[in-house]
């Protein structure tokens, strides 16, 4: 009886994804135990919730996911408009919506709702994809991205934009169009610069010359790069990082946890993390390649590449090669919302893999 129960519970679980996810969570607890030990209990609770969400998502067939694509996207869009009109203002940003019994951040919904929606859209127009379909998909993408950027929340806007762009690219967008968009984007850089807020411009200028304001806007980048560089190959040892333990690294348990890892575990610790990420991304792309329908291929591919985007942007900003935009290190940074979103993505990948042999009509 126990064996049958176990088999039933484990049926949707993809073993490689589960092993890699568990290793990343274990690594996260090790780093958090040094960076902020008082948050271990609450992060363990966050992990439990995330695993439950993953399990539920893994049980849902891709056909049912398609049914939820449009309602989820519309609900997320309505909530973003509600945030713009009635959202709570905190630290100069309007990102949260107070429902009375809880506060939610609707922009997080779009990280999954966007690839769901666009994958559903392209599935419905699979027979003949013309430039018109790609134009409509682009409009669908840009509306919520504009609402999120207006809050302002540049980090989440970048992730949502990337999620949608991956779907459009994987749907077969011509390389000529992609190159034309890159050229157009470069040409419009002065206009984009004029539309940025003052603090966003300051982040870019600080990236180019952090020493211009070492005790102000450049403090984050300077301290994080010192921490990573001082770790060397083997690191200073777990719990022995001076920059981390003396609190020179700001937000060392969330956005800048990578600096703690680099200082205390060195290049070896960073390499281990990157190997786990590479294996996870490789497994996700394999699932996408084996998916039976356009919807599941696009969704699996976009979710997998979002894992890459999370990691690349976070490690880039902590290392001083990208502006600081507030993107957490995937599976490692403290926080419940991003962790649940990531494991929802893992659960969807498991669902797509489990149902890969089913013929879709």
DRENDO-1510 file (C-alpha; in Angstrom, 1 decimal, always signed):
<recs>
REC; n; res; u; v; w
REC; 1; UNK; +0.0; +0.0; +0.0 .
REC; 2; UNK; +2.8; +2.4; +0.9 .
REC; 3; UNK; +4.6; +1.6; -2.3 .
REC; 4; UNK; +1.5; +2.3; -4.4 .
REC; 5; UNK; +1.0; +5.6; -2.5 .
REC; 6; UNK; +4.6; +6.5; -3.2 .
REC; 7; UNK; +4.4; +5.6; -6.8 .
REC; 8; UNK; +1.3; +7.8; -7.2 .
REC; 9; UNK; +2.9; +10.7; -5.5 .
REC; 10; UNK; +6.1; +10.4; -7.4 .
REC; 11; UNK; +4.5; +9.8; -10.8 .
REC; 12; UNK; +4.7; +13.4; -12.2 .
REC; 13; UNK; +8.1; +14.0; -10.7 .
REC; 14; UNK; +11.0; +14.2; -13.1 .
REC; 15; UNK; +14.0; +12.8; -11.2 .
REC; 16; UNK; +16.8; +14.9; -12.8 .
REC; 17; UNK; +14.8; +18.1; -12.2 .
REC; 18; UNK; +14.0; +17.1; -8.6 .
REC; 19; UNK; +17.6; +16.2; -7.8 .
REC; 20; UNK; +19.0; +19.4; -9.2 .
REC; 21; UNK; +16.3; +21.5; -7.5 .
REC; 22; UNK; +17.0; +19.8; -4.2 .
REC; 23; UNK; +20.8; +20.4; -4.5 .
REC; 24; UNK; +20.1; +24.0; -5.3 .
REC; 25; UNK; +17.9; +24.4; -2.2 .
REC; 26; UNK; +20.5; +22.7; +0.0 .
REC; 27; UNK; +23.1; +25.0; -1.4 .
REC; 28; UNK; +20.8; +28.0; -0.7 .
REC; 29; UNK; +20.4; +26.9; +3.0 .
REC; 30; UNK; +24.2; +26.6; +3.4 .
REC; 31; UNK; +24.8; +30.1; +2.1 .
REC; 32; UNK; +21.8; +31.6; +4.0 .
REC; 33; UNK; +23.1; +30.0; +7.2 .
REC; 34; UNK; +26.2; +32.2; +6.9 .
REC; 35; UNK; +24.6; +35.3; +5.3 .
REC; 36; UNK; +21.5; +35.5; +7.6 .
REC; 37; UNK; +21.0; +32.6; +10.0 .
REC; 38; UNK; +18.0; +34.2; +11.6 .
REC; 39; UNK; +16.1; +33.8; +8.3 .
REC; 40; UNK; +16.7; +30.0; +7.9 .
REC; 41; UNK; +13.4; +28.9; +9.4 .
REC; 42; UNK; +11.3; +31.3; +7.3 .
REC; 43; UNK; +13.1; +30.3; +4.2 .
REC; 44; UNK; +12.6; +26.6; +4.9 .
REC; 45; UNK; +8.9; +27.4; +5.1 .
REC; 46; UNK; +9.1; +29.2; +1.8 .
REC; 47; UNK; +10.8; +26.2; +0.3 .
REC; 48; UNK; +8.0; +23.9; +1.6 .
REC; 49; UNK; +5.4; +26.1; +0.0 .
REC; 50; UNK; +7.3; +26.2; -3.3 .
REC; 51; UNK; +7.6; +22.4; -3.4 .
REC; 52; UNK; +3.9; +22.0; -2.8 .
REC; 53; UNK; +3.2; +24.5; -5.7 .
REC; 54; UNK; +5.7; +22.5; -7.9 .
REC; 55; UNK; +3.9; +19.2; -7.0 .
REC; 56; UNK; +0.5; +20.7; -7.9 .
REC; 57; UNK; +1.7; +22.1; -11.2 .
REC; 58; UNK; +3.4; +18.8; -12.1 .
REC; 59; UNK; +0.1; +17.0; -11.9 .
REC; 60; UNK; -1.7; +19.4; -14.3 .
REC; 61; UNK; -1.6; +18.3; -17.9 .
REC; 62; UNK; -0.5; +20.9; -20.5 .
REC; 63; UNK; -4.0; +20.8; -22.0 .
REC; 64; UNK; -5.4; +22.2; -18.8 .
REC; 65; UNK; -2.6; +24.8; -18.6 .
REC; 66; UNK; -3.8; +26.1; -22.0 .
REC; 67; UNK; -7.2; +26.7; -20.5 .
REC; 68; UNK; -5.7; +28.8; -17.7 .
REC; 69; UNK; -3.5; +30.9; -20.1 .
REC; 70; UNK; -5.9; +33.6; -21.1 .
REC; 71; UNK; -7.7; +34.0; -17.7 .
REC; 72; UNK; -4.4; +34.1; -15.9 .
REC; 73; UNK; -3.0; +36.8; -18.2 .
REC; 74; UNK; -6.2; +38.9; -18.0 .
REC; 75; UNK; -6.3; +38.6; -14.2 .
REC; 76; UNK; -2.7; +39.7; -14.0 .
REC; 77; UNK; -3.3; +42.6; -16.4 .
REC; 78; UNK; -6.3; +43.7; -14.3 .
REC; 79; UNK; -4.2; +43.5; -11.1 .
REC; 80; UNK; -1.4; +45.6; -12.7 .
REC; 81; UNK; -3.9; +48.3; -13.6 .
REC; 82; UNK; -5.3; +48.1; -10.0 .
REC; 83; UNK; -1.7; +48.6; -8.7 .
REC; 84; UNK; -1.3; +51.7; -10.9 .
REC; 85; UNK; -4.6; +53.1; -9.5 .
REC; 86; UNK; -4.7; +51.9; -5.9 .
REC; 87; UNK; -1.4; +50.2; -5.1 .
REC; 88; UNK; +0.6; +50.8; -1.9 .
REC; 89; UNK; +3.6; +53.1; -2.3 .
REC; 90; UNK; +6.8; +51.9; -0.6 .
REC; 91; UNK; +10.3; +53.4; -1.1 .
REC; 92; UNK; +9.1; +55.5; -4.0 .
REC; 93; UNK; +7.6; +52.6; -5.9 .
REC; 94; UNK; +4.0; +51.4; -6.4 .
REC; 95; UNK; +4.3; +47.7; -6.7 .
REC; 96; UNK; +2.0; +46.1; -4.1 .
REC; 97; UNK; -1.7; +45.7; -3.9 .
REC; 98; UNK; -3.4; +45.5; -0.5 .
REC; 99; UNK; -6.3; +43.0; -0.5 .
REC; 100; UNK; -7.1; +43.5; +3.1 .
REC; 101; UNK; -6.1; +40.1; +4.3 .
REC; 102; UNK; -2.8; +40.1; +2.4 .
REC; 103; UNK; -0.5; +42.1; +0.1 .
REC; 104; UNK; +0.4; +40.8; -3.4 .
REC; 105; UNK; +2.8; +41.8; -6.1 .
REC; 106; UNK; +0.9; +41.3; -9.3 .
REC; 107; UNK; +4.0; +41.7; -11.5 .
REC; 108; UNK; +5.3; +38.3; -10.2 .
REC; 109; UNK; +2.2; +36.7; -11.8 .
REC; 110; UNK; +3.3; +37.9; -15.2 .
REC; 111; UNK; +6.6; +36.0; -15.1 .
REC; 112; UNK; +4.5; +32.8; -15.7 .
REC; 113; UNK; +1.4; +34.3; -17.2 .
REC; 114; UNK; +3.3; +36.0; -20.1 .
REC; 115; UNK; +4.9; +32.8; -21.6 .
REC; 116; UNK; +1.6; +30.9; -20.9 .
REC; 117; UNK; -0.4; +33.5; -22.8 .
REC; 118; UNK; +2.0; +33.8; -25.8 .
REC; 119; UNK; +2.5; +30.1; -26.1 .
REC; 120; UNK; -1.3; +29.7; -26.1 .
REC; 121; UNK; -1.6; +32.5; -28.7 .
REC; 122; UNK; +1.0; +30.9; -31.1 .
REC; 123; UNK; -0.6; +27.4; -30.6 .
REC; 124; UNK; -3.9; +28.9; -31.8 .
REC; 125; UNK; -2.3; +30.4; -34.9 .
REC; 126; UNK; +0.1; +27.5; -35.5 .
REC; 127; UNK; -1.2; +26.8; -39.0 .
REC; 128; UNK; +0.1; +30.0; -40.6 .
REC; 129; UNK; +2.3; +32.4; -38.7 .
REC; 130; UNK; +2.7; +35.7; -40.5 .
REC; 131; UNK; +4.2; +39.0; -39.5 .
REC; 132; UNK; +0.7; +40.0; -38.2 .
REC; 133; UNK; +0.8; +37.3; -35.5 .
REC; 134; UNK; +4.2; +38.4; -34.3 .
REC; 135; UNK; +3.1; +42.0; -34.2 .
REC; 136; UNK; +0.1; +41.1; -32.1 .
REC; 137; UNK; +2.3; +39.0; -29.8 .
REC; 138; UNK; +4.6; +41.9; -29.4 .
REC; 139; UNK; +1.8; +44.2; -28.3 .
REC; 140; UNK; +0.5; +41.6; -25.9 .
REC; 141; UNK; +4.0; +41.5; -24.4 .
REC; 142; UNK; +4.7; +45.3; -24.2 .
REC; 143; UNK; +1.4; +46.3; -22.5 .
REC; 144; UNK; +2.2; +44.5; -19.1 .
REC; 145; UNK; +5.9; +45.3; -19.4 .
REC; 146; UNK; +5.1; +49.0; -19.7 .
REC; 147; UNK; +2.8; +48.8; -16.6 .
REC; 148; UNK; +5.5; +47.1; -14.6 .
REC; 149; UNK; +8.2; +49.5; -15.7 .
REC; 150; UNK; +6.0; +52.4; -14.7 .
REC; 151; UNK; +5.7; +51.2; -11.1 .
REC; 152; UNK; +8.8; +51.4; -11.4 .
REC; 153; UNK; +10.2; +47.9; -11.2 .
REC; 154; UNK; +12.9; +47.6; -13.9 .
REC; 155; UNK; +14.1; +44.2; -12.7 .
REC; 156; UNK; +10.8; +42.4; -13.0 .
REC; 157; UNK; +10.0; +44.3; -16.2 .
REC; 158; UNK; +13.2; +42.9; -17.7 .
REC; 159; UNK; +12.3; +39.3; -16.7 .
REC; 160; UNK; +8.8; +39.6; -18.0 .
REC; 161; UNK; +10.1; +41.1; -21.3 .
REC; 162; UNK; +12.6; +38.3; -21.6 .
REC; 163; UNK; +10.0; +35.6; -20.9 .
REC; 164; UNK; +7.8; +36.9; -23.7 .
REC; 165; UNK; +10.7; +37.6; -26.1 .
REC; 166; UNK; +11.9; +34.0; -25.7 .
REC; 167; UNK; +8.4; +32.7; -26.7 .
REC; 168; UNK; +8.3; +35.0; -29.8 .
REC; 169; UNK; +11.9; +33.9; -30.8 .
REC; 170; UNK; +11.2; +30.2; -30.3 .
REC; 171; UNK; +8.0; +30.5; -32.4 .
REC; 172; UNK; +10.2; +31.1; -35.4 .
REC; 173; UNK; +10.8; +34.9; -35.6 .
REC; 174; UNK; +13.1; +35.6; -38.6 .
REC; 175; UNK; +16.7; +36.4; -37.8 .
REC; 176; UNK; +16.4; +39.4; -40.2 .
REC; 177; UNK; +13.6; +40.8; -38.1 .
REC; 178; UNK; +15.7; +40.2; -34.9 .
REC; 179; UNK; +18.7; +42.0; -36.4 .
REC; 180; UNK; +16.5; +44.9; -37.5 .
REC; 181; UNK; +15.0; +45.1; -34.0 .
REC; 182; UNK; +18.5; +45.2; -32.5 .
REC; 183; UNK; +19.6; +48.0; -34.9 .
REC; 184; UNK; +16.4; +49.9; -34.1 .
REC; 185; UNK; +16.9; +49.5; -30.4 .
REC; 186; UNK; +20.5; +50.8; -30.7 .
REC; 187; UNK; +19.2; +53.8; -32.7 .
REC; 188; UNK; +16.6; +54.6; -30.1 .
REC; 189; UNK; +19.0; +54.4; -27.2 .
REC; 190; UNK; +19.0; +58.3; -26.8 .
REC; 191; UNK; +15.2; +58.3; -26.6 .
REC; 192; UNK; +15.2; +55.4; -24.1 .
REC; 193; UNK; +17.8; +57.3; -22.0 .
REC; 194; UNK; +15.5; +60.4; -21.9 .
REC; 195; UNK; +12.6; +58.2; -20.6 .
REC; 196; UNK; +14.6; +56.7; -17.7 .
REC; 197; UNK; +14.0; +57.9; -14.2 .
REC; 198; UNK; +16.8; +59.7; -12.5 .
REC; 199; UNK; +17.7; +56.8; -10.2 .
REC; 200; UNK; +17.8; +54.4; -13.2 .
REC; 201; UNK; +20.2; +56.7; -15.1 .
REC; 202; UNK; +22.3; +56.9; -11.9 .
REC; 203; UNK; +22.6; +53.1; -11.8 .
REC; 204; UNK; +23.9; +53.0; -15.3 .
REC; 205; UNK; +26.4; +55.8; -14.7 .
REC; 206; UNK; +27.5; +54.2; -11.5 .
REC; 207; UNK; +28.1; +50.9; -13.3 .
REC; 208; UNK; +30.5; +52.8; -15.6 .
REC; 209; UNK; +32.3; +54.5; -12.8 .
REC; 210; UNK; +31.4; +53.3; -9.3 .
REC; 211; UNK; +34.3; +55.2; -7.8 .
REC; 212; UNK; +32.6; +58.4; -8.6 .
REC; 213; UNK; +30.3; +57.9; -5.5 .
REC; 214; UNK; +32.0; +55.2; -3.4 .
REC; 215; UNK; +30.0; +55.8; -0.3 .
REC; 216; UNK; +26.7; +56.4; -2.0 .
REC; 217; UNK; +25.4; +54.9; -5.3 .
REC; 218; UNK; +28.6; +53.0; -6.0 .
REC; 219; UNK; +28.8; +51.4; -2.6 .
REC; 220; UNK; +26.9; +48.2; -3.6 .
REC; 221; UNK; +29.0; +47.4; -6.6 .
REC; 222; UNK; +32.3; +48.3; -5.0 .
REC; 223; UNK; +31.7; +46.1; -1.9 .
REC; 224; UNK; +30.3; +43.1; -3.9 .
REC; 225; UNK; +33.3; +43.1; -6.3 .
REC; 226; UNK; +35.7; +43.3; -3.4 .
REC; 227; UNK; +34.0; +40.4; -1.8 .
REC; 228; UNK; +34.1; +38.2; -4.9 .
REC; 229; UNK; +37.7; +39.1; -5.7 .
REC; 230; UNK; +38.9; +38.5; -2.2 .
REC; 231; UNK; +37.5; +35.0; -2.2 .
REC; 232; UNK; +40.1; +33.8; -4.7 .
REC; 233; UNK; +39.9; +30.2; -5.7 .
REC; 234; UNK; +39.1; +28.4; -2.5 .
REC; 235; UNK; +37.3; +31.3; -0.6 .
REC; 236; UNK; +37.8; +32.5; +2.9 .
REC; 237; UNK; +35.8; +29.7; +4.4 .
REC; 238; UNK; +32.1; +29.3; +5.3 .
REC; 239; UNK; +31.1; +32.0; +7.8 .
REC; 240; UNK; +34.6; +33.7; +7.5 .
REC; 241; UNK; +33.9; +36.3; +4.9 .
REC; 242; UNK; +34.8; +39.8; +6.2 .
REC; 243; UNK; +32.7; +41.8; +3.8 .
REC; 244; UNK; +29.7; +39.6; +4.5 .
REC; 245; UNK; +30.0; +39.1; +8.3 .
REC; 246; UNK; +30.9; +42.8; +8.9 .
REC; 247; UNK; +27.8; +43.7; +6.9 .
REC; 248; UNK; +29.7; +45.7; +4.2 .
REC; 249; UNK; +27.6; +43.8; +1.6 .
REC; 250; UNK; +24.1; +45.3; +1.4 .
REC; 251; UNK; +21.1; +42.9; +0.9 .
REC; 252; UNK; +23.6; +40.0; +1.4 .
REC; 253; UNK; +20.7; +37.5; +1.9 .
REC; 254; UNK; +18.7; +38.5; -1.2 .
REC; 255; UNK; +20.0; +40.3; -4.3 .
REC; 256; UNK; +23.7; +40.2; -3.3 .
REC; 257; UNK; +23.9; +36.7; -1.9 .
REC; 258; UNK; +26.2; +35.8; -4.8 .
REC; 259; UNK; +28.9; +38.1; -3.3 .
REC; 260; UNK; +28.7; +36.1; +0.0 .
REC; 261; UNK; +29.1; +32.9; -1.9 .
REC; 262; UNK; +32.0; +34.2; -3.9 .
REC; 263; UNK; +33.8; +35.5; -0.8 .
REC; 264; UNK; +33.4; +32.5; +1.4 .
REC; 265; UNK; +33.5; +29.6; -1.1 .
REC; 266; UNK; +35.6; +31.2; -3.8 .
REC; 267; UNK; +35.8; +30.2; -7.4 .
REC; 268; UNK; +35.1; +26.6; -6.6 .
REC; 269; UNK; +31.8; +27.5; -4.9 .
REC; 270; UNK; +30.8; +29.7; -7.9 .
REC; 271; UNK; +31.8; +26.9; -10.4 .
REC; 272; UNK; +29.6; +24.4; -8.5 .
REC; 273; UNK; +26.6; +26.7; -8.6 .
REC; 274; UNK; +27.1; +27.4; -12.3 .
REC; 275; UNK; +27.4; +23.6; -13.0 .
REC; 276; UNK; +24.0; +23.1; -11.2 .
REC; 277; UNK; +22.5; +25.9; -13.3 .
REC; 278; UNK; +23.9; +24.5; -16.5 .
REC; 279; UNK; +22.5; +21.0; -15.8 .
REC; 280; UNK; +19.1; +22.4; -14.8 .
REC; 281; UNK; +18.9; +24.5; -18.0 .
REC; 282; UNK; +20.1; +21.6; -20.1 .
REC; 283; UNK; +17.4; +19.4; -18.7 .
REC; 284; UNK; +14.8; +22.0; -19.3 .
REC; 285; UNK; +15.9; +22.4; -22.9 .
REC; 286; UNK; +15.8; +18.7; -23.4 .
REC; 287; UNK; +12.2; +18.6; -22.1 .
REC; 288; UNK; +11.3; +21.4; -24.5 .
REC; 289; UNK; +12.9; +19.6; -27.5 .
REC; 290; UNK; +10.8; +16.4; -26.7 .
REC; 291; UNK; +7.5; +18.3; -26.1 .
REC; 292; UNK; +4.7; +17.1; -28.5 .
REC; 293; UNK; +3.0; +20.4; -29.2 .
REC; 294; UNK; +4.0; +23.9; -30.1 .
REC; 295; UNK; +2.4; +25.2; -26.9 .
REC; 296; UNK; +4.4; +22.9; -24.7 .
REC; 297; UNK; +7.6; +23.5; -26.6 .
REC; 298; UNK; +7.4; +27.2; -26.4 .
REC; 299; UNK; +6.4; +27.2; -22.7 .
REC; 300; UNK; +9.1; +24.8; -21.7 .
REC; 301; UNK; +11.7; +26.7; -23.7 .
REC; 302; UNK; +10.7; +30.1; -22.3 .
REC; 303; UNK; +10.6; +28.9; -18.7 .
REC; 304; UNK; +14.0; +27.3; -19.0 .
REC; 305; UNK; +15.6; +30.4; -20.6 .
REC; 306; UNK; +14.1; +32.5; -17.8 .
REC; 307; UNK; +16.2; +30.5; -15.3 .
REC; 308; UNK; +19.2; +31.5; -17.3 .
REC; 309; UNK; +18.1; +35.1; -17.4 .
REC; 310; UNK; +17.6; +35.2; -13.6 .
REC; 311; UNK; +21.1; +33.9; -13.0 .
REC; 312; UNK; +22.9; +35.9; -15.7 .
REC; 313; UNK; +21.3; +39.2; -14.6 .
REC; 314; UNK; +22.0; +38.7; -10.9 .
REC; 315; UNK; +25.5; +37.5; -11.3 .
REC; 316; UNK; +26.2; +40.2; -13.8 .
REC; 317; UNK; +25.0; +43.0; -11.5 .
REC; 318; UNK; +26.8; +41.7; -8.4 .
REC; 319; UNK; +30.0; +41.3; -10.4 .
REC; 320; UNK; +29.8; +44.9; -11.7 .
REC; 321; UNK; +29.1; +44.2; -15.4 .
REC; 322; UNK; +25.4; +45.0; -15.4 .
REC; 323; UNK; +23.4; +47.8; -13.6 .
REC; 324; UNK; +21.8; +46.9; -10.3 .
REC; 325; UNK; +18.2; +46.1; -11.1 .
REC; 326; UNK; +17.0; +44.0; -8.1 .
REC; 327; UNK; +16.8; +40.5; -9.6 .
REC; 328; UNK; +17.3; +37.7; -7.1 .
REC; 329; UNK; +19.8; +34.8; -7.6 .
REC; 330; UNK; +17.5; +31.9; -8.7 .
REC; 331; UNK; +16.8; +29.3; -6.0 .
REC; 332; UNK; +19.5; +30.8; -3.7 .
REC; 333; UNK; +18.3; +34.3; -2.7 .
REC; 334; UNK; +16.0; +34.6; +0.3 .
REC; 335; UNK; +12.4; +35.3; -0.4 .
REC; 336; UNK; +9.1; +33.4; -1.0 .
REC; 337; UNK; +7.6; +35.0; -4.0 .
REC; 338; UNK; +10.4; +34.4; -6.5 .
REC; 339; UNK; +11.0; +30.9; -5.1 .
REC; 340; UNK; +7.4; +29.9; -5.6 .
REC; 341; UNK; +7.5; +31.4; -9.1 .
REC; 342; UNK; +10.6; +29.4; -10.0 .
REC; 343; UNK; +9.2; +26.1; -8.6 .
REC; 344; UNK; +5.9; +26.7; -10.4 .
REC; 345; UNK; +8.1; +26.8; -13.6 .
REC; 346; UNK; +9.8; +23.6; -12.5 .
REC; 347; UNK; +6.4; +21.9; -12.0 .
REC; 348; UNK; +5.3; +23.0; -15.4 .
REC; 349; UNK; +8.4; +21.5; -16.9 .
REC; 350; UNK; +7.7; +18.2; -15.1 .
REC; 351; UNK; +4.1; +18.2; -16.4 .
REC; 352; UNK; +5.2; +18.7; -20.0 .
REC; 353; UNK; +7.8; +15.9; -19.6 .
REC; 354; UNK; +5.2; +13.5; -18.1 .
REC; 355; UNK; +2.7; +14.1; -20.9 .
REC; 356; UNK; +5.2; +14.2; -23.7 .
REC; 357; UNK; +3.9; +10.9; -25.2 .
REC; 358; UNK; +0.3; +12.0; -25.4 .
REC; 359; UNK; -1.1; +12.9; -28.8 .
REC; 360; UNK; -2.6; +16.4; -28.7 .
REC; 361; UNK; -5.6; +17.2; -30.9 .
</recs>
